Amino acid sequence: MLGMILLEILSTKGAAALGAGLVAVGAGMGLGKIGSAAMDSMARQPESIGKVQTAMIIIGALVEGVSLFAVVVCLLAG
């Protein structure tokens, strides 16, 4: 029964929604990891806060751009 339900979801537009949801979760986890690592490095070396913060913002923007592109592709494919 569950297999039939999953098959029905994946064979319709549900696959696009599932893909978009996975992209959102992955992007959230990635941004959380970036923020966590940046805070750790800033706490260890306070003199490098400016460089770490700049790199964190740039990487975060790249992750957001890729995730937005992936969500658009998922929704257009469905």
Backbone bond lengths (Angstrom), bond angles and torsions (degrees), N, CA, C in turn:
res aa  C-N    CA-C-N  psi(-1)  N-CA   C-N-CA  omega(-1)  CA-C   N-CA-C  phi
1 M - - - 1.451 - - 1.531 110.45 -
2 L 1.339 115.59 -48.80 1.455 119.03 179.86 1.519 111.09 -64.00
3 G 1.319 116.27 -38.30 1.454 120.33 178.36 1.512 112.17 -62.39
4 M 1.328 116.49 -39.27 1.458 119.94 178.51 1.525 111.18 -66.97
5 I 1.326 116.63 -38.04 1.460 120.46 178.71 1.519 109.94 -65.67
6 L 1.328 117.16 -45.73 1.462 120.46 178.81 1.519 111.38 -62.84
7 L 1.305 117.08 -39.61 1.456 120.89 178.49 1.524 110.81 -63.43
8 E 1.321 116.42 -40.86 1.465 120.67 178.66 1.525 111.02 -65.68
9 I 1.334 116.99 -40.58 1.463 120.56 179.28 1.519 110.43 -65.15
10 L 1.318 116.53 -44.25 1.455 120.12 -176.01 1.524 112.94 -75.30
11 S 1.305 117.59 -18.80 1.454 118.92 -179.96 1.530 112.53 -91.27
12 T 1.305 117.54 -4.50 1.470 121.14 179.35 1.522 109.61 -116.51
13 K 1.306 115.34 -159.29 1.461 120.06 -179.64 1.519 112.62 -70.59
14 G 1.304 116.65 -6.36 1.461 120.02 177.37 1.507 112.30 -63.96
15 A 1.320 116.93 -27.98 1.464 120.23 178.82 1.526 110.51 -64.91
16 A 1.314 116.78 -37.96 1.465 120.10 178.18 1.527 110.20 -65.65
17 A 1.319 116.45 -42.24 1.459 119.91 178.69 1.523 111.05 -66.58
18 L 1.321 117.10 -39.03 1.456 121.25 177.61 1.532 110.40 -63.95
19 G 1.318 116.58 -43.22 1.465 120.73 177.39 1.519 111.95 -62.55
20 A 1.318 116.89 -43.00 1.465 120.61 179.11 1.524 110.81 -64.58
21 G 1.310 116.28 -38.61 1.465 119.96 177.26 1.518 112.31 -65.43
22 L 1.324 116.41 -41.68 1.466 119.99 177.71 1.522 111.57 -64.39
23 V 1.319 116.53 -37.54 1.466 120.38 177.50 1.528 109.99 -63.95
24 A 1.319 116.94 -43.15 1.462 120.27 -179.54 1.526 111.67 -63.95
25 V 1.324 116.24 -41.54 1.465 119.83 178.47 1.530 110.73 -65.98
26 G 1.325 116.42 -43.49 1.456 120.08 179.25 1.517 112.54 -63.24
27 A 1.320 116.45 -41.22 1.468 120.03 179.20 1.529 110.62 -66.43
28 G 1.304 116.55 -39.72 1.467 119.91 177.59 1.516 112.53 -63.45
29 M 1.321 115.76 -41.96 1.462 119.44 178.03 1.523 110.98 -66.46
30 G 1.331 116.67 -39.81 1.458 120.34 178.90 1.517 112.46 -64.61
31 L 1.325 116.54 -43.54 1.463 119.57 178.83 1.519 111.36 -66.60
32 G 1.320 116.75 -35.56 1.465 119.95 176.00 1.515 111.89 -64.21
33 K 1.321 116.31 -41.00 1.466 120.50 178.13 1.529 111.08 -65.85
34 I 1.331 116.75 -40.43 1.467 120.68 177.98 1.534 109.90 -61.56
35 G 1.321 116.06 -47.47 1.469 119.81 -179.98 1.516 112.68 -63.31
36 S 1.324 116.10 -40.83 1.463 120.61 179.75 1.527 111.29 -63.73
37 A 1.336 116.12 -46.69 1.464 119.78 -179.52 1.528 110.72 -65.69
38 A 1.322 117.24 -36.91 1.464 119.97 179.08 1.528 110.92 -66.33
39 M 1.316 117.43 -42.32 1.465 120.14 178.79 1.525 111.27 -64.49
40 D 1.326 116.56 -39.75 1.465 119.95 177.45 1.522 111.19 -61.99
41 S 1.323 117.05 -45.42 1.465 119.60 -178.22 1.519 111.37 -69.60
42 M 1.334 117.91 -34.26 1.462 120.07 176.79 1.525 111.47 -67.72
43 A 1.325 116.37 -35.16 1.466 119.73 178.87 1.526 110.93 -69.96
44 R 1.320 117.06 -33.69 1.464 120.21 -179.30 1.531 112.26 -77.27
45 Q 1.324 116.47 -38.01 1.472 120.87 -178.44 1.525 109.54 -131.85
46 P 1.324 116.89 85.29 1.471 119.70 -177.22 1.527 114.17 -61.66
47 E 1.321 118.22 -22.65 1.460 120.00 -178.35 1.524 112.72 -73.23
48 S 1.324 117.77 -13.94 1.470 120.52 -178.66 1.528 112.65 -104.68
49 I 1.313 116.98 21.98 1.467 120.61 -176.19 1.527 111.60 -60.56
50 G 1.321 118.03 -42.97 1.467 121.05 -177.43 1.517 112.71 -62.04
51 K 1.337 116.54 -44.92 1.460 120.27 -179.68 1.525 111.56 -66.95
52 V 1.321 116.30 -42.88 1.468 120.25 -178.51 1.525 110.44 -66.55
53 Q 1.327 116.16 -41.55 1.461 119.86 -179.34 1.530 111.39 -64.55
54 T 1.317 116.83 -40.67 1.465 120.40 178.40 1.526 111.15 -63.71
55 A 1.327 115.83 -45.86 1.467 119.80 179.06 1.525 110.98 -63.75
56 M 1.332 117.28 -38.82 1.461 121.31 179.59 1.529 110.97 -63.20
57 I 1.311 117.35 -42.22 1.465 120.81 -179.40 1.524 110.73 -66.57
58 I 1.333 117.03 -41.62 1.462 120.32 -179.93 1.523 110.65 -65.45
59 I 1.323 117.34 -46.11 1.468 120.81 179.99 1.529 110.48 -64.91
60 G 1.331 116.72 -40.17 1.461 119.90 177.66 1.520 112.06 -61.84
61 A 1.318 116.56 -40.03 1.463 119.85 178.10 1.523 111.47 -65.91
62 L 1.332 117.21 -38.98 1.465 120.09 177.24 1.525 111.78 -64.84
63 V 1.324 116.91 -40.95 1.466 120.21 178.12 1.519 110.35 -63.72
64 E 1.325 116.98 -43.12 1.466 120.58 178.47 1.525 111.49 -62.49
65 G 1.330 117.25 -40.34 1.466 120.56 178.89 1.511 112.39 -64.11
66 V 1.312 116.35 -44.10 1.473 120.14 179.45 1.525 110.52 -66.07
67 S 1.323 117.08 -40.61 1.467 119.26 -179.45 1.526 111.21 -68.34
68 L 1.319 117.86 -37.74 1.462 120.03 176.79 1.527 110.49 -63.64
69 F 1.334 116.84 -42.61 1.445 121.04 177.78 1.533 110.53 -61.42
70 A 1.328 117.21 -42.12 1.466 121.06 -179.72 1.529 111.71 -66.05
71 V 1.333 117.59 -38.76 1.465 120.32 178.00 1.526 110.00 -65.37
72 V 1.318 117.54 -41.68 1.466 120.74 179.52 1.531 109.86 -63.45
73 V 1.326 117.66 -42.96 1.461 120.74 178.57 1.515 110.14 -62.84
74 C 1.325 117.64 -42.95 1.476 120.18 179.17 1.518 111.34 -61.53
75 L 1.317 116.68 -44.15 1.458 119.10 -177.30 1.527 112.69 -72.67
76 L 1.329 117.11 -31.84 1.463 119.10 176.54 1.536 112.03 -74.17
77 A 1.310 117.00 -28.75 1.467 120.97 179.94 1.528 111.03 -73.29
78 G 1.324 116.69 -25.35 1.459 119.85 -175.98 1.438 113.61 -88.08
